[in-house]
Amino acid sequence: MSPSIPTVRLGSDGPAVGAQGLGCMGMSEFYGDTDQDSARQTLEAALSAGVTLFDTADMYGRGENERFLAPFLRAHRDHVVIATKFGSVRAADGPMSVSNDPAHIRRAVEASLTRLGIEVIDLYYMHRRDPAVPLADSVGAMADLVHAGKVRHLGLSEVTADELREAHSHHPISAVQAEWSLFTRDIERSLVPAAAELGVGVVAYSPLGRGFLTGAVPSTLAADDVRTRFPRFTGENAERNAALLPPITSIAAARGATPAQVALAWLHQRRATHRLPVVPIPGTRHPHRLKENLAALELTLTAEELARLEPLAAHVAGDRYPDMAETSNAREA
C-alpha cells in the first residue's frame, strides 16, 4: 500500500508512520453521539490516504474504543500501527485514578490485546504517570512486554522532561504523547528539547485545541460533550479565547485554507523548528474532516504568518483540564 502522505519515524528505532495520525477517542465517547458507519468510513479513508498511526486507549469508552477498532485493525493488520495506552483507570461510577504498578500493566496489556483482537501492540503508552511508582518498576514491566513479544515499542504520555530521560535510561522510548497546539505550547520549554536530544518522537494530541482552533465550536455544547467541563470552553475564558482566533482565520482566508489546516500546518512545521519527529493525531469521525485535516500537509506557512501566530498561546485563558493534578504540568520543576 503506497501512502500519499509523507512518513515519519517515531524514535531512533521506532515505527515509521504517516506524518499525520488519527485520534480515535471521539469515536466512542466524550464529544456526543457517533454515527458508527461514518466512523468506520473515516478509518478506511484514513488508511487509503496514507494514515497509518491509529491512536486509542483502554479507558476510552471503558474498552469500547479498542473493541470498535478491532475489525478494522484485523482487516489491515500489516498496514497499520496501533497505539494504545494503560494507566488511566475508570471506576464503574466514573471516578478516575492512575495505576502504573507492574501487576496492573500486565493485566492491562492482556485485556487490550483481547479487545483489539491482535497478538502484539505496535506502540504501548503509559497514559498517565503515578509518581508513587518508580519508573524503573513501571518501565521495566513495559520492557518485559517487549521481550515477551506482546509490545513492539514503548511510549509515555503527559510526562516531564526529567521523567522522559529517566524512562529512556531504562528502555528506549519511541514516542512521547503530549498536548501541543497553537493554544498549548508548554512542552516546548523542556520536554521538546529532551525528546530532540534523545531521538524521541512527539505525538501531538488535541492539535486543534479540542476543536477551538477550527473556529467552529458551537456556542452551546451538548450536555454529554466533555468540553462543558473544560475551563477554556466556559464563561469568560471561552470569550477571551475566541478573541484570539482572528489571526488564524485571516491567514486561512488569505491562503484559501481552513483554520484547522492553518493550525495543523503550524504544528507540522515544528518538526523543522525543533529538529525532531512530530506527528499530530487530530481526531474526527467524518471522512470530509479527515480530508480537510490531511490537506494541512500541503500548506507551508510563511515567516510572516508564523510571526502572527507566535503570541497566541501566551494569552489563552483557562487550564487544559478541570483538574491538572495528573498532568505533566503538576510535576514540572
PASE-987319 format. One record per residue: residue number from 1; residue in one letter; z, x, y of N, C-alpha, C in turn. Coordinates in steps of 0.02 Angstrom, whole numbers, always signed. Layout:
<nodes>
NUM,A,Z,X,Y,Z,X,Y,Z,X,Y
...
</nodes>
This chain:
<nodes>
1,M,+0,+43,-60,+0,+0,+0,+0,+44,+62
2,S,-51,+39,+104,-58,+81,+163,-27,+48,+224
3,P,+27,+76,+250,+59,+45,+308,+16,+50,+370
4,S,+21,+0,+414,-17,+1,+476,+26,+24,+534
5,I,+89,+41,+521,+133,+69,+573,+154,+139,+550
6,P,+175,+181,+596,+195,+249,+577,+257,+248,+532
7,T,+268,+303,+498,+328,+309,+457,+375,+361,+487
8,V,+439,+352,+473,+492,+396,+498,+537,+413,+439
9,R,+557,+475,+433,+604,+494,+380,+675,+492,+407
10,L,+717,+455,+372,+788,+449,+391,+826,+507,+358
11,G,+849,+554,+398,+886,+610,+371,+840,+662,+342
12,S,+867,+721,+334,+826,+777,+309,+797,+763,+241
13,D,+835,+730,+198,+812,+714,+131,+815,+639,+117
14,G,+814,+600,+170,+821,+528,+162,+755,+493,+150
15,P,+755,+427,+149,+694,+390,+134,+646,+389,+193
16,A,+582,+389,+178,+530,+379,+229,+519,+304,+235
17,V,+523,+278,+296,+518,+206,+308,+472,+192,+366
18,G,+448,+130,+370,+410,+110,+429,+451,+121,+492
19,A,+418,+138,+547,+453,+156,+609,+493,+98,+638
20,Q,+482,+38,+615,+523,-19,+634,+541,-57,+570
21,G,+605,-74,+563,+627,-110,+504,+639,-183,+521
22,L,+668,-219,+473,+683,-290,+483,+755,-304,+465
23,G,+792,-329,+515,+860,-351,+502,+858,-422,+474
24,C,+889,-431,+417,+883,-495,+380,+944,-540,+386
25,M,+995,-519,+421,+1057,-556,+426,+1047,-629,+447
26,G,+1008,-639,+500,+999,-706,+528,+963,-754,+482
27,M,+934,-730,+428,+901,-774,+381,+951,-816,+341
28,S,+1014,-796,+343,+1065,-832,+304,+1117,-868,+346
29,E,+1133,-841,+406,+1184,-873,+447,+1186,-841,+517
30,F,+1233,-862,+555,+1251,-835,+621,+1210,-861,+679
31,Y,+1146,-877,+669,+1104,-898,+726,+1074,-967,+715
32,G,+1112,-1011,+684,+1088,-1079,+673,+1049,-1086,+609
33,D,+1021,-1145,+598,+985,-1160,+536,+923,-1117,+529
34,T,+907,-1102,+466,+848,-1062,+449,+798,-1103,+408
35,D,+735,-1098,+426,+681,-1125,+385,+666,-1073,+332
36,Q,+688,-1086,+271,+682,-1037,+218,+610,-1016,+204
37,D,+564,-1063,+207,+493,-1046,+196,+468,-998,+249
38,S,+487,-1012,+312,+466,-967,+366,+497,-898,+357
39,A,+559,-896,+336,+592,-831,+325,+557,-792,+269
40,R,+538,-826,+216,+502,-792,+161,+434,-766,+185
41,Q,+400,-806,+225,+336,-785,+253,+345,-724,+298
42,T,+402,-721,+333,+416,-664,+377,+425,-601,+336
43,L,+459,-605,+280,+468,-547,+237,+400,-521,+213
44,E,+357,-566,+190,+292,-545,+164,+249,-516,+220
45,A,+251,-548,+279,+212,-523,+335,+236,-454,+357
46,A,+301,-444,+355,+329,-379,+374,+302,-324,+328
47,L,+306,-336,+263,+283,-285,+216,+209,-272,+224
48,S,+169,-324,+234,+97,-316,+244,+81,-274,+305
49,A,+125,-278,+356,+114,-241,+418,+139,-169,+415
50,G,+172,-151,+361,+198,-83,+354,+272,-75,+361
51,V,+308,-131,+373,+381,-128,+374,+405,-117,+302
52,T,+448,-68,+293,+473,-54,+226,+549,-55,+221
53,L,+584,-49,+278,+657,-49,+278,+682,-120,+291
54,F,+716,-148,+241,+744,-215,+246,+820,-210,+242
55,D,+854,-235,+294,+925,-223,+302,+966,-286,+289
56,T,+1017,-280,+247,+1062,-335,+232,+1133,-306,+224
57,A,+1179,-348,+201,+1248,-327,+188,+1281,-378,+142
58,D,+1332,-355,+106,+1364,-402,+60,+1401,-458,+95
59,M,+1418,-449,+159,+1455,-502,+195,+1410,-554,+227
60,Y,+1345,-541,+233,+1300,-589,+264,+1293,-651,+219
61,G,+1318,-707,+243,+1317,-767,+202,+1361,-761,+141
62,R,+1410,-715,+145,+1454,-702,+87,+1413,-689,+24
63,G,+1363,-646,+30,+1321,-628,-27,+1255,-666,-31
64,E,+1250,-721,+6,+1189,-762,+0,+1128,-727,+28
65,N,+1136,-684,+78,+1079,-649,+105,+1049,-602,+53
66,E,+1091,-567,+15,+1066,-525,-39,+1030,-567,-91
67,R,+1058,-624,-109,+1026,-668,-158,+959,-693,-133
68,F,+956,-710,-68,+893,-734,-39,+839,-681,-43
69,L,+857,-619,-31,+808,-564,-31,+786,-544,-101
70,A,+825,-560,-152,+813,-534,-219,+743,-547,-246
71,P,+716,-608,-243,+648,-618,-271,+595,-577,-236
72,F,+600,-571,-170,+553,-531,-131,+558,-457,-151
73,L,+619,-432,-157,+629,-362,-175,+602,-346,-244
74,R,+616,-390,-291,+593,-378,-360,+517,-379,-363
75,A,+486,-422,-323,+413,-428,-324,+379,-367,-294
76,H,+415,-330,-250,+385,-274,-214,+428,-211,-220
77,R,+462,-203,-276,+513,-150,-280,+487,-81,-263
78,D,+426,-66,-281,+400,+2,-270,+380,+15,-198
79,H,+381,-37,-156,+356,-30,-88,+409,-43,-34
80,V,+469,-59,-54,+521,-74,-4,+580,-27,-11
81,V,+614,-18,+45,+677,+19,+48,+730,-31,+66
82,I,+775,-45,+20,+827,-95,+33,+891,-60,+54
83,A,+917,-81,+111,+981,-56,+136,+1032,-112,+134
84,T,+1089,-100,+104,+1143,-148,+106,+1209,-111,+120
85,K,+1262,-149,+128,+1324,-120,+152,+1385,-149,+117
86,F,+1439,-111,+117,+1504,-134,+94,+1554,-119,+150
87,G,+1613,-149,+145,+1667,-130,+190,+1693,-185,+234
88,S,+1650,-232,+254,+1673,-290,+291,+1686,-346,+241
89,V,+1748,-367,+237,+1768,-415,+186,+1786,-481,+220
90,R,+1756,-535,+195,+1769,-601,+224,+1808,-645,+175
91,A,+1864,-669,+197,+1903,-714,+156,+1869,-782,+155
92,A,+1888,-823,+106,+1857,-889,+98,+1867,-933,+160
93,D,+1924,-922,+195,+1938,-963,+254,+1914,-931,+319
94,G,+1877,-875,+313,+1845,-848,+372,+1869,-782,+398
95,P,+1935,-765,+395,+1958,-702,+424,+1923,-641,+394
96,M,+1914,-591,+436,+1881,-529,+415,+1932,-473,+407
97,S,+1917,-428,+361,+1957,-367,+353,+1909,-311,+333
98,V,+1935,-251,+330,+1895,-193,+312,+1925,-160,+251
99,S,+1883,-142,+204,+1907,-106,+144,+1859,-49,+128
100,N,+1888,+11,+128,+1850,+72,+111,+1876,+106,+49
101,D,+1925,+76,+15,+1955,+112,-41,+1905,+117,-99
102,P,+1908,+171,-138,+1859,+183,-191,+1853,+127,-241
103,A,+1908,+94,-258,+1903,+39,-306,+1861,-18,-278
104,H,+1870,-33,-214,+1830,-86,-183,+1756,-65,-182
105,I,+1742,-3,-165,+1673,+21,-162,+1639,+13,-230
106,R,+1674,+30,-283,+1644,+24,-350,+1630,-49,-367
107,R,+1676,-94,-349,+1664,-165,-362,+1607,-191,-319
108,A,+1605,-170,-256,+1556,-195,-209,+1485,-176,-229
109,V,+1475,-114,-251,+1407,-94,-268,+1382,-133,-329
110,E,+1425,-144,-378,+1404,-183,-436,+1386,-254,-417
111,A,+1425,-283,-372,+1411,-352,-351,+1345,-355,-312
112,S,+1332,-306,-269,+1270,-306,-231,+1210,-295,-277
113,L,+1215,-250,-324,+1160,-238,-371,+1144,-302,-410
114,T,+1195,-338,-429,+1184,-401,-466,+1150,-453,-423
115,R,+1175,-462,-362,+1145,-512,-317,+1073,-494,-299
116,L,+1060,-429,-287,+993,-407,-268,+945,-406,-328
117,G,+973,-404,-388,+931,-403,-448,+894,-338,-457
118,I,+924,-282,-436,+892,-217,-442,+940,-168,-476
119,E,+914,-109,-493,+954,-60,-529,+982,-5,-484
120,V,+952,+3,-425,+976,+56,-380,+964,+33,-308
121,I,+1013,+46,-265,+1008,+30,-194,+982,+92,-158
122,D,+932,+82,-116,+900,+140,-83,+944,+172,-30
123,L,+978,+131,+10,+1020,+157,+64,+1084,+115,+67
124,Y,+1140,+146,+53,+1204,+109,+48,+1249,+131,+104
125,Y,+1267,+83,+148,+1308,+98,+207,+1381,+79,+197
126,M,+1425,+117,+227,+1492,+94,+242,+1487,+52,+305
127,H,+1498,-13,+300,+1485,-59,+355,+1533,-49,+413
128,R,+1597,-44,+396,+1649,-31,+446,+1697,+20,+417
129,R,+1727,+58,+461,+1772,+113,+442,+1845,+92,+445
130,D,+1881,+104,+392,+1953,+93,+390,+1987,+161,+398
131,P,+2015,+176,+456,+2045,+242,+468,+2102,+259,+420
132,A,+2131,+207,+387,+2186,+220,+341,+2163,+253,+276
133,V,+2099,+250,+262,+2072,+280,+201,+2036,+345,+219
134,P,+2057,+402,+192,+2024,+465,+209,+1949,+462,+193
135,L,+1909,+490,+237,+1837,+492,+225,+1820,+530,+161
136,A,+1861,+579,+145,+1848,+616,+82,+1850,+569,+22
137,D,+1895,+519,+25,+1900,+471,-30,+1842,+422,-31
138,S,+1828,+391,+27,+1776,+340,+29,+1707,+370,+21
139,V,+1692,+424,+56,+1626,+455,+49,+1620,+487,-20
140,G,+1676,+512,-46,+1675,+539,-114,+1657,+485,-165
141,A,+1683,+425,-156,+1666,+370,-201,+1593,+350,-193
142,M,+1568,+352,-131,+1497,+337,-120,+1453,+390,-152
143,A,+1474,+453,-146,+1436,+507,-178,+1434,+499,-254
144,D,+1489,+475,-282,+1489,+462,-354,+1436,+412,-374
145,L,+1423,+363,-330,+1372,+313,-344,+1302,+345,-345
146,V,+1292,+394,-302,+1228,+430,-302,+1221,+468,-368
147,H,+1273,+503,-388,+1270,+542,-450,+1261,+497,-511
148,A,+1286,+435,-506,+1280,+388,-562,+1213,+352,-562
149,G,+1172,+363,-510,+1106,+332,-508,+1106,+260,-483
150,K,+1161,+239,-453,+1165,+170,-427,+1142,+165,-355
151,V,+1143,+222,-320,+1125,+226,-249,+1084,+289,-238
152,R,+1034,+284,-195,+992,+343,-182,+1016,+383,-121
153,H,+1032,+348,-66,+1050,+382,-4,+1110,+347,+28
154,L,+1149,+385,+67,+1209,+358,+98,+1201,+350,+173
155,G,+1235,+298,+199,+1235,+286,+270,+1303,+263,+294
156,L,+1313,+265,+359,+1375,+243,+391,+1357,+196,+448
157,S,+1401,+150,+464,+1389,+104,+520,+1452,+101,+564
158,E,+1441,+100,+630,+1496,+96,+678,+1547,+153,+667
159,V,+1522,+214,+668,+1567,+272,+662,+1561,+315,+725
160,T,+1611,+357,+735,+1611,+404,+790,+1574,+467,+769
161,A,+1560,+510,+819,+1527,+573,+804,+1569,+616,+758
162,D,+1635,+618,+769,+1678,+658,+726,+1679,+631,+654
163,E,+1679,+565,+648,+1678,+535,+581,+1612,+550,+545
164,L,+1557,+548,+582,+1493,+566,+552,+1493,+638,+528
165,R,+1518,+683,+569,+1519,+754,+549,+1562,+764,+487
166,E,+1621,+732,+486,+1665,+740,+428,+1633,+711,+365
167,A,+1605,+651,+371,+1574,+620,+312,+1516,+663,+286
168,H,+1477,+690,+332,+1419,+731,+313,+1440,+795,+278
169,S,+1502,+818,+293,+1527,+879,+259,+1544,+865,+186
170,H,+1555,+802,+169,+1571,+784,+100,+1509,+766,+60
171,H,+1460,+736,+92,+1396,+719,+59,+1345,+705,+113
172,P,+1282,+727,+103,+1231,+714,+155,+1226,+640,+173
173,I,+1227,+627,+238,+1219,+559,+264,+1147,+554,+291
174,S,+1110,+505,+266,+1040,+498,+287,+1033,+460,+352
175,A,+1076,+410,+362,+1067,+367,+421,+1135,+343,+446
176,V,+1139,+336,+511,+1197,+304,+542,+1171,+243,+578
177,Q,+1201,+186,+565,+1180,+124,+598,+1227,+109,+656
178,A,+1198,+93,+712,+1238,+81,+772,+1200,+33,+818
179,E,+1238,-3,+859,+1206,-46,+909,+1178,-2,+964
180,W,+1114,-12,+978,+1081,+30,+1029,+1025,-11,+1061
181,S,+1028,-17,+1126,+977,-56,+1162,+982,-39,+1236
182,L,+940,-70,+1275,+943,-62,+1347,+1010,-86,+1376
183,F,+1044,-129,+1340,+1109,-155,+1362,+1168,-118,+1330
184,T,+1156,-77,+1279,+1211,-43,+1243,+1190,+29,+1228
185,R,+1219,+76,+1266,+1198,+146,+1259,+1257,+192,+1247
186,D,+1314,+165,+1226,+1374,+206,+1215,+1361,+264,+1168
187,I,+1320,+253,+1117,+1312,+304,+1065,+1276,+367,+1091
188,E,+1245,+362,+1149,+1210,+421,+1174,+1257,+476,+1197
189,R,+1321,+458,+1209,+1368,+508,+1233,+1384,+561,+1181
190,S,+1399,+540,+1119,+1419,+590,+1069,+1388,+578,+1000
191,L,+1379,+515,+980,+1353,+503,+913,+1280,+525,+906
192,V,+1238,+509,+954,+1168,+529,+950,+1161,+606,+949
193,P,+1196,+643,+992,+1191,+716,+987,+1214,+742,+919
194,A,+1267,+712,+891,+1291,+734,+825,+1239,+719,+771
195,A,+1208,+661,+774,+1157,+643,+725,+1097,+691,+730
196,A,+1077,+707,+791,+1022,+754,+801,+1039,+823,+773
197,E,+1101,+844,+785,+1124,+909,+761,+1124,+912,+684
198,L,+1143,+858,+652,+1149,+856,+579,+1084,+836,+544
199,G,+1035,+813,+582,+973,+790,+550,+980,+721,+519
200,V,+1022,+679,+550,+1035,+611,+525,+995,+561,+567
201,G,+963,+513,+534,+926,+462,+571,+971,+409,+599
202,V,+949,+377,+653,+986,+321,+683,+948,+257,+671
203,V,+980,+209,+639,+952,+142,+630,+986,+97,+682
204,A,+946,+73,+729,+973,+36,+786,+975,-39,+771
205,Y,+1037,-66,+767,+1042,-138,+758,+1052,-173,+826
206,S,+1037,-237,+827,+1036,-276,+890,+997,-241,+945
207,P,+936,-217,+930,+898,-181,+981,+873,-226,+1038
208,L,+878,-292,+1028,+859,-339,+1080,+921,-372,+1110
209,G,+979,-339,+1103,+1040,-365,+1132,+1057,-435,+1107
210,R,+1046,-445,+1041,+1057,-511,+1009,+1016,-566,+1044
211,G,+957,-546,+1067,+912,-594,+1097,+913,-594,+1173
212,F,+966,-566,+1204,+971,-569,+1277,+911,-535,+1310
213,L,+888,-480,+1281,+835,-441,+1312,+766,-473,+1305
214,T,+761,-527,+1266,+698,-563,+1262,+689,-609,+1322
215,G,+743,-623,+1357,+740,-670,+1413,+733,-741,+1392
216,A,+742,-755,+1327,+730,-822,+1301,+791,-853,+1268
217,V,+851,-828,+1282,+911,-857,+1253,+924,-924,+1287
218,P,+933,-978,+1248,+946,-1044,+1279,+1008,-1043,+1322
219,S,+1008,-1083,+1375,+1066,-1086,+1419,+1126,-1116,+1383
220,T,+1112,-1159,+1334,+1165,-1188,+1292,+1151,-1171,+1220
221,L,+1195,-1132,+1189,+1185,-1111,+1120,+1213,-1164,+1073
222,A,+1184,-1167,+1013,+1209,-1214,+962,+1280,-1196,+942
223,A,+1318,-1245,+920,+1388,-1235,+904,+1397,-1184,+849
224,D,+1348,-1179,+802,+1354,-1132,+747,+1321,-1065,+761
225,D,+1303,-1053,+824,+1275,-989,+845,+1332,-941,+861
226,V,+1335,-885,+826,+1391,-839,+834,+1396,-812,+906
227,R,+1342,-814,+943,+1343,-787,+1011,+1387,-827,+1058
228,T,+1405,-888,+1039,+1450,-928,+1082,+1518,-894,+1088
229,R,+1533,-848,+1042,+1598,-813,+1043,+1593,-742,+1071
230,F,+1533,-721,+1089,+1523,-652,+1112,+1529,-649,+1188
231,P,+1571,-604,+1215,+1584,-603,+1287,+1522,-598,+1330
232,R,+1471,-563,+1308,+1412,-553,+1350,+1372,-618,+1361
233,F,+1385,-667,+1318,+1346,-729,+1320,+1385,-787,+1351
234,T,+1443,-774,+1377,+1485,-829,+1401,+1501,-824,+1475
235,G,+1503,-882,+1508,+1527,-887,+1576,+1494,-841,+1626
236,E,+1535,-812,+1668,+1510,-769,+1721,+1475,-707,+1694
237,N,+1497,-683,+1636,+1464,-625,+1606,+1390,-640,+1593
238,A,+1377,-698,+1565,+1308,-717,+1549,+1265,-719,+1612
239,E,+1293,-744,+1666,+1256,-748,+1729,+1242,-678,+1756
240,R,+1292,-635,+1753,+1282,-566,+1778,+1231,-529,+1736
241,N,+1233,-539,+1671,+1186,-503,+1628,+1115,-530,+1635
242,A,+1108,-595,+1645,+1042,-623,+1657,+1011,-594,+1721
243,A,+1053,-578,+1769,+1028,-550,+1832,+1002,-479,+1824
244,L,+1015,-448,+1766,+990,-380,+1753,+920,-380,+1724
245,L,+894,-438,+1705,+831,-441,+1669,+767,-430,+1710
246,P,+766,-444,+1775,+703,-438,+1813,+664,-374,+1804
247,P,+695,-314,+1803,+654,-254,+1792,+617,-256,+1725
248,I,+649,-284,+1674,+616,-289,+1608,+559,-338,+1611
249,T,+572,-396,+1639,+520,-448,+1641,+461,-428,+1686
250,S,+476,-393,+1740,+421,-373,+1785,+378,-319,+1753
251,I,+409,-272,+1718,+369,-221,+1682,+327,-255,+1628
252,A,+357,-302,+1593,+320,-338,+1541,+260,-374,+1570
253,A,+270,-409,+1626,+214,-446,+1656,+159,-398,+1678
254,A,+177,-342,+1707,+127,-294,+1731,+88,-262,+1674
255,R,+120,-256,+1616,+88,-223,+1560,+56,-273,+1510
256,G,+60,-337,+1525,+33,-387,+1478,+72,-388,+1414
257,A,+137,-375,+1419,+181,-372,+1360,+236,-425,+1368
258,T,+280,-427,+1320,+338,-471,+1324,+400,-429,+1339
259,P,+454,-460,+1364,+515,-422,+1375,+541,-389,+1311
260,A,+534,-424,+1254,+556,-395,+1190,+517,-331,+1175
261,Q,+453,-331,+1188,+412,-271,+1175,+432,-214,+1220
262,V,+448,-229,+1283,+471,-176,+1328,+537,-146,+1303
263,A,+584,-189,+1283,+649,-165,+1259,+642,-123,+1196
264,L,+598,-144,+1150,+589,-105,+1089,+550,-41,+1102
265,A,+501,-43,+1146,+464,+17,+1163,+510,+70,+1192
266,W,+557,+48,+1236,+606,+94,+1264,+646,+128,+1209
267,L,+665,+90,+1159,+705,+118,+1105,+664,+165,+1061
268,H,+601,+148,+1048,+559,+193,+1009,+550,+260,+1045
269,Q,+550,+259,+1111,+541,+321,+1149,+605,+364,+1150
270,R,+661,+336,+1128,+722,+377,+1121,+712,+430,+1068
271,R,+666,+418,+1021,+653,+467,+968,+633,+534,+997
272,A,+588,+533,+1046,+567,+595,+1078,+619,+621,+1126
273,T,+652,+575,+1161,+703,+595,+1210,+760,+634,+1178
274,H,+783,+610,+1120,+842,+640,+1088,+825,+682,+1027
275,R,+761,+685,+1010,+736,+727,+955,+771,+711,+888
276,L,+768,+648,+870,+795,+627,+805,+759,+564,+783
277,P,+762,+549,+717,+730,+488,+693,+767,+426,+719
278,V,+731,+377,+745,+759,+314,+769,+718,+257,+740
279,V,+751,+211,+705,+717,+154,+676,+754,+90,+697
280,P,+727,+52,+744,+758,-12,+762,+747,-63,+707
281,I,+795,-109,+700,+788,-161,+649,+798,-230,+682
282,P,+753,-250,+726,+760,-317,+756,+756,-369,+701
283,G,+796,-421,+708,+796,-475,+659,+754,-533,+683
284,T,+718,-564,+638,+683,-626,+654,+671,-664,+590
285,R,+660,-729,+597,+645,-773,+540,+576,-803,+546
286,H,+537,-778,+594,+473,-809,+609,+417,-756,+610
287,P,+362,-767,+574,+308,-718,+572,+279,-701,+640
288,H,+275,-749,+686,+245,-734,+751,+291,-688,+792
289,R,+357,-695,+784,+403,-649,+818,+399,-580,+788
290,L,+391,-577,+723,+383,-512,+690,+323,-475,+719
291,K,+267,-511,+724,+206,-481,+751,+217,-457,+822
292,E,+251,-498,+862,+266,-479,+931,+308,-415,+933
293,N,+360,-412,+892,+405,-354,+892,+368,-291,+871
294,L,+326,-296,+821,+291,-236,+797,+241,-209,+848
295,A,+216,-253,+891,+168,-231,+942,+201,-183,+992
296,A,+267,-181,+993,+302,-134,+1036,+285,-61,+1019
297,L,+266,-49,+957,+248,+19,+936,+185,+44,+971
298,E,+146,-2,+999,+84,+17,+1033,+94,+25,+1109
299,L,+155,+14,+1132,+170,+17,+1204,+209,+80,+1220
300,T,+184,+119,+1266,+219,+178,+1290,+235,+169,+1364
301,L,+299,+170,+1380,+321,+159,+1449,+312,+223,+1489
302,T,+295,+215,+1552,+286,+273,+1596,+353,+299,+1620
303,A,+352,+358,+1649,+414,+387,+1676,+443,+342,+1730
304,E,+400,+312,+1771,+425,+268,+1824,+457,+205,+1795
305,E,+427,+178,+1742,+455,+118,+1710,+522,+135,+1677
306,L,+525,+192,+1644,+588,+213,+1613,+643,+222,+1665
307,A,+625,+249,+1723,+674,+258,+1776,+701,+191,+1801
308,R,+659,+140,+1803,+682,+74,+1825,+730,+43,+1774
309,L,+722,+60,+1712,+764,+31,+1659,+829,+71,+1650
310,E,+830,+132,+1673,+886,+177,+1660,+954,+149,+1681
311,P,+961,+116,+1739,+1028,+96,+1761,+1057,+34,+1727
312,L,+1017,-3,+1689,+1038,-69,+1667,+1103,-69,+1628
313,A,+1109,-26,+1579,+1167,-28,+1534,+1233,-21,+1570
314,A,+1233,+18,+1624,+1295,+31,+1661,+1322,-32,+1695
315,H,+1280,-83,+1702,+1301,-143,+1739,+1311,-203,+1693
316,V,+1306,-194,+1628,+1315,-251,+1582,+1388,-274,+1582
317,A,+1397,-339,+1585,+1464,-368,+1587,+1484,-394,+1518
318,G,+1544,-376,+1496,+1571,-401,+1433,+1563,-353,+1375
319,D,+1611,-357,+1329,+1609,-314,+1269,+1555,-338,+1220
320,R,+1539,-295,+1172,+1490,-312,+1121,+1514,-366,+1074
321,Y,+1580,-365,+1058,+1610,-412,+1012,+1672,-443,+1045
322,P,+1693,-502,+1022,+1754,-531,+1048,+1816,-489,+1032
323,D,+1813,-453,+976,+1867,-407,+957,+1836,-340,+940
324,M,+1850,-291,+980,+1818,-224,+971,+1858,-178,+925
325,A,+1910,-203,+894,+1956,-161,+856,+1923,-123,+799
326,E,+1872,-153,+768,+1841,-122,+710,+1777,-83,+728
327,T,+1763,-75,+792,+1703,-39,+813,+1718,+34,+823
328,S,+1665,+74,+828,+1674,+145,+841,+1705,+157,+910
329,N,+1693,+111,+957,+1721,+120,+1025,+1797,+124,+1023
330,A,+1828,+87,+977,+1901,+86,+973,+1929,+152,+949
331,R,+1888,+194,+916,+1913,+257,+889,+1882,+318,+923
332,E,+1837,+307,+970,+1805,+362,+1004,+1855,+399,+1047
333,A,+1857,+464,+1040,+1905,+505,+1078,+1886,+506,+1152
</nodes>
